[in-house]
Amino acid sequence: MRFMMLMIPKGYEKAEPGVMPDPSAVAAMMKYNETLQKAGVLLALDGLHPPSMGSRVSFSAGKPMVTDGPFAEAKEVIGGYWMIQVKSKEEAIQWASRCPASDNEVIEVRQVHEFSDFPSDGA
């Protein structure tokens, strides 16, 4: 089973372009990432620049509209993610619980849909 662990750092929605995490926090996170890799559960991971450097594409009547960040209505934003492959949701939660996150960070754990979850006849 694949799970995505989404890092949601409170306050990141207001971060200025180019802001970087504290070097000691980065070092702790790199060690955690290495643990995931050595355990053979890590499929992918990435950290994301703040929303102030992003854009959103919304659709109205089939036409795209681009809005550049920051986004005034953002309450929670994703700061990064891990894609892991484990045997159960409980195991995914155990891995998320080991993360050296700070008091202002939350990790959301969500199972990824597999092709086999959908009917093969398109119905």
ZILIN-V112330 format. One line per field, one symbol per residue. psi: psi as a letter, one per 30 degrees, with the letter a starting at -180 (. if undefined). Layout:
psi=???
This chain:
psi=kkkkjkkjjkfffgklkfkklkeeeeeeeeeeeeeeeffgfkellkkkllffgllkjlkkhgkkkkkklljefkeklkfllkkljlfleeeeeeeeffkhllfgkkkkkkkkkleffkkfgg.
